[in-house]
Amino acid sequence: MCGRFILDTNPELIEFYFELDHPAPAFQPSWNIPPGSDVPVVWQMPADGRACSLMRWGLIPHWAKTTTSKYKMINAKAETLAEKPAFRLAYQQRRCLIPTNGFYEWHATAQGKQPYYIGMQDHGLFAFAGLWEYWEGEQTIHSFTIITTVANKLIAGIHERMPVIIEPANFSAWLDPANRDTDQLNSLLIPHELGRLQMYPVGTEVNNPRHDAAGLIKALAH
């Protein structure tokens, strides 16, 4: 599960980190991005290079009758991408990367749900694996979902799943819409185990999506 994440950077750094062929869109940094938000998403144009566009978090399948349908999905399980009708075609042709600096997860305790912040030790930029889709009605809406897999050793103590993280060396293989090598693609959908992640408890202010400030990722004092 990934239900909230942060993006504390600027378009220029996204252009550099993801080696974009087109300018990244303007956006406001956020330390508490909830589902339904429009955020930068990196994708591959079939004939015009690597781009970044604002897309809505919560995938709406192109066959959904309305944008308010039950089919808006913020996460997709890596294990069933090739089977689920909502994800099957997007997994083949519309894979994407979601720029981020970290995400939150909640651990159920006797005192209630305790939020944890998870990100790189240097607070640097990295990328979730995702799928994007378009929906056409009175307007065209581009939306995305974040792919999850089983939790690594760091996160397993508080939650059973985590977002899939794609390393820069694998960006091209993941984004290429012509890449139909399912063995290669599936091999990327694994828990991140490179040891650069850190996790620590943060204040419960993050529970309310109206709270959005850099202080949300400050570690609780012991």
NUZA-535921 format. One line per 10 residues: number of its first residue (from 1); their letters; for each residue x, y, z of C-alpha. Coordinates in pm, whole numbers, padded with zeros to 5 digits. Last residue first. Layout:
NUM> a> X Y Z  ...
END
This chain:
222> halakilgaa> 01283 00973 02135  01200 01285 01938  00975 01217 01640  01153 01246 01308  01078 01547 01090  00895 01448 00771  00592 01666 00845  00816 01968 00903  00842 02029 00530  00480 02144 00523
212> dhrpnnvetg> 00142 02016 00406  -00141 01960 00651  -00470 01943 00461  -00398 01573 00402  -00469 01503 00772  -00278 01195 00889  00045 01386 00833  -00017 01575 01157  00034 01239 01334  00400 01314 01393
202> vpymqlrgle> 00679 01110 01239  00825 00764 01299  01146 00662 01118  01249 00480 00802  01569 00493 00596  01636 00365 00246  01981 00334 00092  02022 -00036 00175  01998 -00165 -00181  01703 -00394 -00103
192> hpillsnlqd> 01409 -00243 -00292  01138 -00507 -00305  01082 -00655 -00652  00896 -00548 -00965  01206 -00516 -01186  01221 -00890 -01265  00863 -00871 -01388  00969 -00634 -01664  01256 -00857 -01776  01042 -01170 -01778
182> tdrnapdlwa> 00760 -00983 -01951  00979 -00876 -02242  00719 -00663 -02422  00940 -00354 -02456  00784 -00136 -02726  00634 00099 -02466  00988 00171 -02336  00944 00307 -01982  01067 00008 -01783  01365 -00077 -02002
172> sfnapeiivp> 01471 00287 -02021  01442 00352 -01648  01637 00040 -01546  01976 00198 -01477  01793 00479 -01296  01665 00236 -01026  01294 00156 -01011  01126 00150 -00669  00817 -00071 -00626  00594 00070 -00353
162> mrehigailk> 00576 -00124 -00025  00375 -00412 00122  00340 -00608 00449  00353 -00310 00685  00523 -00208 01011  00796 -00469 01062  00807 -00547 00692  00944 -00200 00615  01318 -00253 00664  01317 -00619 00563
152> navttiitfs> 01155 -00543 00227  00779 -00521 00183  00596 -00729 -00077  00519 -00540 -00397  00336 -00224 -00493  00275 -00046 -00824  00163 00317 -00808  -00141 00407 -01020  -00184 00674 -01282  -00431 00914 -01442
142> hitqegewye> -00463 01113 -01763  -00806 01271 -01799  -00956 01376 -02133  -01266 01591 -02102  -01635 01550 -02172  -01542 01183 -02195  -01203 01028 -02259  -01001 00842 -01998  -00627 00797 -02028  -00405 00550 -01844
132> wlgafaflgh> -00077 00541 -01658  00108 00258 -01487  00361 00303 -01211  00705 00221 -01077  00812 00462 -00805  01114 00684 -00866  01392 00848 -00665  01493 01197 -00556  01724 01249 -00263  01652 01265 00111
122> dqmgiyypqk> 02017 01158 00162  01912 00846 00352  01651 00773 00088  01289 00777 00198  01037 00628 00440  00833 00835 00687  00634 00646 00948  00282 00715 01072  00156 00555 01396  -00199 00419 01381
112> gqatahweyf> -00368 00400 01720  -00254 00364 02080  -00259 -00017 02071  -00052 00003 01754  -00126 -00018 01380  00169 00094 01171  00113 00355 00900  00321 00418 00590  00446 00743 00444  00642 00819 00130
102> gntpilcrrq> 00970 00966 00012  01149 01198 -00229  00929 01121 -00526  00916 01111 -00906  00650 00872 -01043  00775 00653 -01326  00557 00520 -01608  00434 00210 -01789  00178 00253 -02062  00204 -00027 -02321
92> qyalrfapke> 00195 -00378 -02174  00125 -00289 -01813  -00138 -00041 -01935  -00311 -00323 -02124  -00334 -00550 -01819  -00406 -00289 -01552  -00785 -00250 -01527  -00848 -00598 -01669  -00639 -00755 -01389  -00426 -01049 -01506
82> alteakanim> -00090 -00908 -01623  -00071 -00671 -01327  -00145 -00947 -01072  00180 -00994 -00877  00283 -00631 -00897  -00024 -00526 -00699  -00173 -00200 -00825  -00219 00112 -00610  -00421 00436 -00633  -00718 00278 -00809
72> kykstttkaw> -01016 00470 -00945  -01246 00188 -01059  -01538 00259 -00827  -01659 00521 -01072  -01627 00896 -01024  -01452 00945 -01357  -01748 00789 -01533  -01822 00493 -01763  -01489 00320 -01703  -01347 00172 -02026
62> hpilgwrmls> -01033 00390 -02030  -00950 00263 -01682  -00927 00540 -01419  -00602 00520 -01224  -00591 00714 -00900  -00328 00988 -00880  -00412 01242 -01150  -00145 01319 -01406  00085 01616 -01466  00320 01540 -01752
52> cargdapmqw> 00686 01442 -01792  00841 01336 -02120  01091 01089 -02264  01131 01082 -02640  00920 01165 -02942  00828 00848 -03127  00649 00625 -02872  00640 00899 -02606  00784 00757 -02286  00649 00848 -01945
42> vvpvdsgppi> 00747 01048 -01637  00467 01156 -01401  00442 01494 -01230  00150 01525 -00984  -00223 01600 -01001  -00378 01500 -00668  -00668 01256 -00637  -00485 01040 -00386  -00298 01243 -00124  00039 01423 -00152
32> nwspqfapap> 00171 01524 00191  00515 01687 00172  00438 01887 -00141  00646 02085 -00388  00427 02296 -00620  00432 02214 -00989  00559 02351 -01321  00575 02098 -01602  00895 01916 -01701  01061 02032 -02021
22> hdlefyfeil> 01103 01772 -02299  01369 01510 -02380  01391 01410 -02014  01705 01263 -01862  01514 01139 -01554  01745 01302 -01301  01812 01612 -01512  01453 01695 -01611  01335 01614 -01258  01602 01848 -01120
12> epntdlifrg> 01484 02129 -01348  01118 02076 -01260  01179 02131 -00886  01216 01914 -00575  01029 01807 -00260  00782 01547 -00381  00612 01360 -00097  00399 01047 -00064  00062 00929 00067  -00145 00613 00021
2> cm> 00113 00353 -00073  00000 00000 00000
END
